[in-house]
Amino acid sequence: MKLTTSKAFVLIFSLVLMTSVSEAQKRLVLIDQDGSGPANTNQMSLMVLLQSHQVEVLGISIVTGDGWRDEEVQHTLRMLELIGRSNVPVVPGAVFPLVRTQQETQIATQTIGKTGWLGAWGGRAPDVALPAGGVVNDDVLHGPWDIPPLREGSPKTPPLAEDAAHFLIRQVRAHPHEVTVFAFGPLTNIALAVSIDPKFAELTKGIVIMGSSMNPHTDDPEFATSPRHEFNFWFDPEAAHITLRANWPRIDVTTADISIKAMFTKEMYDAISVSPNPAAKYIAAYAIDRYYLWDELAACAWLDPAILTKTIDVYMDVDLSHGPSYGHTLTWSKKLRPSMDVPLVHAQVDLDLPKFRKMFVDLMSAR
């Protein structure tokens, strides 16, 4: 059928309008991550949001946590290159926590015992076993300014010449009440942004935090004898405290309680690996970890809350006592909460595991 000029114009205009509306409806996010890699929970959680057609990622800020910041920046830039998303800015953030130090932590182990995961400060304690089915390739230790050769190759794309806290503030100010902040690592960058701009938190749509632990039912040695310990809160307790007490419109927390129910299995890896698309090829080439999908679960639950089968509303804070429970999660019911103000959070504690697995595999396999 031959179109008249006027009909053709109307059709083209309609398509452009539909595209514009679709773009306008995208959910805006800022991601703060301790981006160690390649193809582990840190990088794959970024990919969940990058692969979703309903999301626009305004930028990724990087904080020391599972690895040192500068190496994490390189892993993140290279991942974006390999999946064809180098247009997303990457911004270096904090190298060290606000108060906790590596030396203090090393001294504390002599009196209060070892911590199962030290991240950039030492990886996994050599005598701490992994849960059944877990395989993690802990990187060789190095200093904060050293960048060892990357298995996936070095990126050609540079990071932004801006610090993370001011980048986060600038983006939220440019899109008031439209941006959801994802905090997948220690909360140092977020706490700095909150401290610099007291209105930062209230100008967002809310924050999604992968952090905290309440009462996980597991024989995993990292949690079985210390159920309130969780790495992201523990690594920078003061930052977690500042972040939680900021004036967010909403706080959603993906707890260790739910995360340890979601292991990255060989079956999931095999299903992703058959896809010819860039994200799947990146995972097929570099995903050697078989461990919990901590951050991926937080991202998927925000995209589709139907994968959650149980959430509870609790009042939450972090222990700052510098004793044996320094950095541990504190929670209260409404009836028992302190008289001083503590934040209410929506804590995720159980999920529809098959639904989550399918969602994650589909996202990682898509173009």
C-alpha positions as CSV (number, residue, x, y, z in Angstrom):
1,M,0.0,0.0,0.0
2,K,1.4,3.4,-1.1
3,L,1.3,6.1,1.6
4,T,0.5,9.7,0.8
5,T,2.9,12.3,1.9
6,S,0.6,13.4,4.7
7,K,0.0,9.9,5.9
8,A,3.7,9.1,5.9
9,F,4.3,12.3,7.9
10,V,1.7,11.3,10.5
11,L,3.2,7.7,10.7
12,I,6.7,9.0,11.3
13,F,5.5,11.6,13.8
14,S,3.6,8.9,15.7
15,L,6.7,6.7,15.9
16,V,8.8,9.5,17.1
17,L,6.2,10.5,19.7
18,M,5.9,6.9,20.9
19,T,9.7,6.7,21.2
20,S,9.8,10.0,23.1
21,V,7.1,8.9,25.5
22,S,8.8,5.5,26.1
23,E,12.1,7.3,26.9
24,A,10.3,9.8,29.1
25,Q,8.8,6.9,31.1
26,K,12.1,5.3,31.9
27,R,13.0,5.0,35.6
28,L,16.0,7.1,36.4
29,V,18.7,5.5,38.6
30,L,22.1,6.3,40.1
31,I,24.2,3.3,41.1
32,D,26.9,3.4,43.8
33,Q,28.9,0.2,43.7
34,D,32.1,-1.4,44.9
35,G,32.8,-2.6,41.4
36,S,35.3,-5.5,41.8
37,G,35.3,-7.9,38.9
38,P,35.1,-9.2,36.3
39,A,31.6,-10.7,36.0
40,N,30.9,-11.1,39.7
41,T,27.9,-9.9,41.8
42,N,29.2,-6.3,41.6
43,Q,29.4,-6.2,37.8
44,M,26.3,-8.4,37.1
45,S,24.1,-6.2,39.3
46,L,25.1,-3.2,37.2
47,M,24.2,-5.2,34.2
48,V,20.7,-6.0,35.5
49,L,19.8,-2.3,35.5
50,L,21.8,-1.6,32.3
51,Q,20.0,-4.5,30.5
52,S,16.5,-3.4,31.6
53,H,14.6,-1.5,28.9
54,Q,12.6,0.3,31.7
55,V,15.7,1.9,33.2
56,E,18.0,4.8,32.4
57,V,21.3,4.6,34.3
58,L,22.5,8.2,34.8
59,G,25.9,7.1,36.1
60,I,27.9,4.7,38.3
61,S,29.9,5.9,41.2
62,I,32.6,3.6,42.7
63,V,33.6,3.0,46.3
64,T,36.2,0.8,47.9
65,G,34.7,-2.3,49.3
66,D,35.2,-5.8,47.9
67,G,38.2,-4.3,46.1
68,W,40.1,-1.0,46.0
69,R,38.4,1.8,44.2
70,D,40.9,2.4,41.3
71,E,40.9,-1.2,40.3
72,E,37.1,-1.3,40.6
73,V,36.8,1.7,38.3
74,Q,38.8,-0.2,35.6
75,H,36.7,-3.3,35.9
76,T,33.5,-1.3,35.5
77,L,34.7,0.7,32.6
78,R,35.9,-2.4,30.8
79,M,32.5,-4.2,31.5
80,L,30.7,-1.2,29.9
81,E,32.9,-1.4,26.9
82,L,32.4,-5.1,26.4
83,I,28.6,-4.9,26.6
84,G,28.4,-1.8,24.5
85,R,27.5,0.8,27.1
86,S,30.5,3.1,27.3
87,N,28.1,6.0,27.2
88,V,27.3,5.5,30.9
89,P,29.7,7.7,33.0
90,V,31.8,6.1,35.8
91,V,32.9,8.3,38.7
92,P,35.6,7.5,41.2
93,G,34.5,7.9,44.9
94,A,35.9,7.2,48.3
95,V,39.1,5.1,48.7
96,F,38.8,4.7,52.5
97,P,35.9,4.5,55.0
98,L,35.0,7.5,57.1
99,V,36.4,6.1,60.4
100,R,37.2,2.4,60.3
101,T,40.8,1.7,59.3
102,Q,42.6,-1.4,58.1
103,Q,45.1,-1.3,60.9
104,E,42.4,-0.9,63.6
105,T,40.6,-3.9,62.1
106,Q,43.7,-6.1,62.1
107,I,44.4,-5.2,65.7
108,A,40.8,-6.0,66.7
109,T,41.0,-9.5,65.3
110,Q,43.4,-10.4,68.1
111,T,40.7,-9.8,70.8
112,I,37.4,-10.2,69.1
113,G,38.2,-12.8,66.4
114,K,38.5,-12.8,62.6
115,T,36.0,-11.6,60.0
116,G,35.2,-13.9,57.2
117,W,35.4,-11.4,54.4
118,L,37.7,-8.3,54.5
119,G,37.2,-7.1,50.9
120,A,40.0,-4.8,49.8
121,W,41.8,-5.4,53.1
122,G,42.4,-9.0,52.7
123,G,39.8,-10.9,50.8
124,R,38.7,-14.1,52.5
125,A,40.3,-15.4,55.7
126,P,42.2,-18.5,54.6
127,D,40.6,-20.8,57.2
128,V,37.0,-19.6,56.6
129,A,35.1,-22.2,54.5
130,L,32.6,-21.3,51.8
131,P,29.0,-22.6,51.9
132,A,28.2,-25.7,50.0
133,G,28.3,-25.0,46.2
134,G,30.2,-21.7,46.7
135,V,33.2,-21.0,44.6
136,V,34.9,-17.6,44.8
137,N,38.1,-16.5,43.1
138,D,39.6,-14.0,45.7
139,D,42.0,-11.7,43.9
140,V,45.6,-11.4,45.0
141,L,46.0,-8.7,47.5
142,H,47.6,-5.4,46.6
143,G,47.8,-1.7,47.7
144,P,45.1,0.9,47.2
145,W,46.8,2.6,44.3
146,D,48.0,-0.5,42.4
147,I,46.0,-1.8,39.4
148,P,47.0,-5.4,38.5
149,P,46.4,-6.6,34.9
150,L,42.7,-7.2,34.3
151,R,41.7,-10.7,33.0
152,E,39.2,-9.0,30.7
153,G,41.7,-6.4,29.4
154,S,42.2,-2.8,30.2
155,P,39.6,-0.2,29.3
156,K,40.2,2.6,26.8
157,T,37.4,4.8,28.3
158,P,38.4,7.2,31.0
159,P,36.3,7.8,34.2
160,L,34.8,11.3,34.8
161,A,37.1,13.9,36.3
162,E,34.7,14.5,39.1
163,D,34.3,13.0,42.6
164,A,31.4,10.7,43.3
165,A,29.6,12.7,46.0
166,H,29.3,15.9,43.9
167,F,28.3,13.9,40.8
168,L,25.5,12.2,42.8
169,I,24.3,15.5,44.1
170,R,24.5,17.2,40.7
171,Q,22.4,14.4,39.1
172,V,19.7,14.4,41.8
173,R,19.5,18.2,41.6
174,A,19.1,18.0,37.8
175,H,16.2,15.5,38.2
176,P,14.5,16.3,41.5
177,H,12.2,13.6,42.9
178,E,12.8,11.4,39.9
179,V,16.0,9.4,40.7
180,T,16.3,6.2,42.7
181,V,19.7,5.6,44.3
182,F,21.1,2.1,44.4
183,A,23.7,1.5,47.1
184,F,25.3,-1.9,46.4
185,G,28.5,-1.4,48.4
186,P,29.7,0.3,51.5
187,L,27.9,3.6,51.9
188,T,30.8,6.0,52.1
189,N,29.9,7.9,48.9
190,I,26.3,8.2,49.8
191,A,27.1,9.5,53.3
192,L,29.4,12.1,51.8
193,A,26.7,13.3,49.5
194,V,24.2,13.5,52.3
195,S,26.7,15.4,54.4
196,I,27.6,17.9,51.7
197,D,24.0,18.5,50.6
198,P,21.4,18.1,53.4
199,K,18.6,18.0,50.8
200,F,20.2,15.3,48.7
201,A,18.2,12.4,50.1
202,E,14.8,14.1,50.2
203,L,15.2,15.1,46.5
204,T,15.4,11.5,45.4
205,K,12.6,8.9,44.9
206,G,14.3,6.8,47.5
207,I,17.2,4.5,48.1
208,V,17.7,0.8,47.6
209,I,20.5,-0.7,49.8
210,M,22.1,-4.1,49.6
211,G,23.1,-4.3,53.3
212,S,22.2,-5.4,56.8
213,S,21.7,-8.8,58.3
214,M,19.0,-9.7,60.9
215,N,18.6,-13.4,61.4
216,P,19.7,-15.5,58.3
217,H,18.9,-19.2,58.6
218,T,22.1,-20.8,57.3
219,D,25.2,-22.8,58.2
220,D,27.3,-20.4,56.2
221,P,30.2,-19.7,58.6
222,E,30.1,-15.9,57.8
223,F,26.6,-15.6,59.3
224,A,25.9,-18.7,61.4
225,T,27.8,-17.5,64.5
226,S,27.4,-13.7,63.8
227,P,24.0,-13.2,62.3
228,R,24.0,-9.4,62.6
229,H,27.3,-9.0,60.6
230,E,27.1,-7.9,57.0
231,F,30.0,-6.6,55.0
232,N,28.7,-3.4,53.5
233,F,27.5,-2.0,56.8
234,W,30.5,-3.4,58.7
235,F,33.1,-1.9,56.3
236,D,31.9,1.7,57.0
237,P,29.5,1.7,59.9
238,E,29.5,5.5,60.3
239,A,28.6,5.9,56.6
240,A,25.7,3.4,57.0
241,H,24.5,5.3,60.1
242,I,24.5,8.6,58.3
243,T,22.9,7.2,55.2
244,L,20.1,5.4,57.1
245,R,19.2,8.6,59.1
246,A,19.0,10.8,56.0
247,N,15.5,12.1,54.9
248,W,14.8,9.5,52.2
249,P,11.3,9.3,50.8
250,R,11.7,5.5,51.0
251,I,14.4,3.0,52.1
252,D,14.3,-0.5,50.7
253,V,16.9,-2.9,52.1
254,T,18.0,-6.2,50.6
255,T,19.2,-8.1,53.7
256,A,21.7,-11.0,53.9
257,D,18.7,-13.0,55.1
258,I,17.2,-13.1,51.6
259,S,20.5,-12.9,49.6
260,I,21.9,-16.1,50.9
261,K,18.8,-17.9,49.4
262,A,19.9,-16.9,45.9
263,M,23.0,-18.7,44.7
264,F,24.4,-18.2,41.2
265,T,24.2,-21.8,39.9
266,K,25.9,-23.6,37.1
267,E,22.5,-24.1,35.5
268,M,21.9,-20.4,35.4
269,Y,25.4,-19.8,34.0
270,D,24.9,-22.5,31.3
271,A,21.5,-20.9,30.3
272,I,23.1,-17.5,30.0
273,S,26.1,-18.7,28.1
274,V,24.2,-20.0,25.1
275,S,23.0,-16.4,24.2
276,P,25.1,-14.6,21.5
277,N,24.4,-11.2,23.0
278,P,27.2,-9.0,24.5
279,A,26.2,-9.2,28.2
280,A,25.9,-13.0,28.1
281,K,29.2,-13.4,26.3
282,Y,30.9,-11.3,29.0
283,I,29.4,-13.6,31.7
284,A,30.3,-16.7,29.7
285,A,33.9,-15.6,29.4
286,Y,34.6,-14.2,32.9
287,A,32.0,-15.4,35.5
288,I,34.0,-18.0,37.5
289,D,32.3,-17.2,40.8
290,R,29.5,-19.4,42.1
291,Y,28.2,-17.4,45.0
292,Y,25.3,-15.5,46.3
293,L,23.6,-13.0,44.0
294,W,23.6,-10.3,46.6
295,D,23.3,-7.2,44.5
296,E,21.5,-8.7,41.5
297,L,18.6,-9.6,43.8
298,A,18.3,-6.0,45.0
299,A,18.1,-4.7,41.5
300,C,15.6,-7.4,40.3
301,A,13.4,-6.9,43.3
302,W,13.1,-3.2,42.5
303,L,12.4,-3.9,38.9
304,D,9.7,-6.5,39.8
305,P,8.6,-6.6,43.4
306,A,6.6,-9.7,42.6
307,I,9.7,-11.8,43.1
308,L,9.5,-10.9,46.8
309,T,7.3,-13.1,49.0
310,K,8.1,-11.5,52.3
311,T,9.1,-8.0,53.5
312,I,9.0,-6.6,57.0
313,D,9.0,-3.0,58.2
314,V,11.6,-2.5,60.9
315,Y,13.5,0.4,62.4
316,M,17.2,0.0,61.5
317,D,20.5,1.4,62.5
318,V,24.2,0.3,62.9
319,D,26.2,-0.4,66.0
320,L,28.9,2.3,66.3
321,S,30.3,1.2,69.7
322,H,33.8,0.1,68.4
323,G,33.4,-3.1,70.4
324,P,32.9,-6.7,69.2
325,S,29.6,-5.8,67.4
326,Y,31.0,-2.6,65.7
327,G,29.2,-2.4,62.4
328,H,26.5,-4.9,63.1
329,T,22.9,-4.3,62.2
330,L,20.5,-3.0,64.9
331,T,16.7,-3.4,64.4
332,W,13.6,-2.7,66.5
333,S,9.9,-3.0,66.1
334,K,7.7,0.1,66.3
335,K,6.9,-0.7,69.9
336,L,10.5,-1.2,71.1
337,R,12.3,1.4,69.0
338,P,14.4,4.1,70.8
339,S,12.8,7.4,71.6
340,M,15.4,9.1,69.4
341,D,14.6,9.1,65.7
342,V,15.5,5.9,63.9
343,P,14.6,5.2,60.3
344,L,11.9,2.8,59.1
345,V,13.1,0.5,56.3
346,H,11.3,-2.0,54.1
347,A,13.5,-5.1,54.7
348,Q,13.3,-8.0,52.1
349,V,13.6,-11.4,53.7
350,D,12.2,-14.0,51.3
351,L,11.6,-14.5,47.6
352,D,10.2,-16.6,44.8
353,L,13.5,-18.2,43.8
354,P,12.4,-19.7,40.4
355,K,10.9,-16.4,39.4
356,F,14.0,-14.5,40.3
357,R,16.3,-17.0,38.5
358,K,14.3,-16.8,35.3
359,M,14.2,-13.0,35.5
360,F,18.0,-12.8,36.0
361,V,18.8,-15.3,33.2
362,D,16.4,-13.5,30.8
363,L,18.0,-10.0,31.5
364,M,21.5,-11.3,31.1
365,S,20.7,-13.1,27.9
366,A,18.9,-10.2,26.2
367,R,20.4,-7.7,23.8
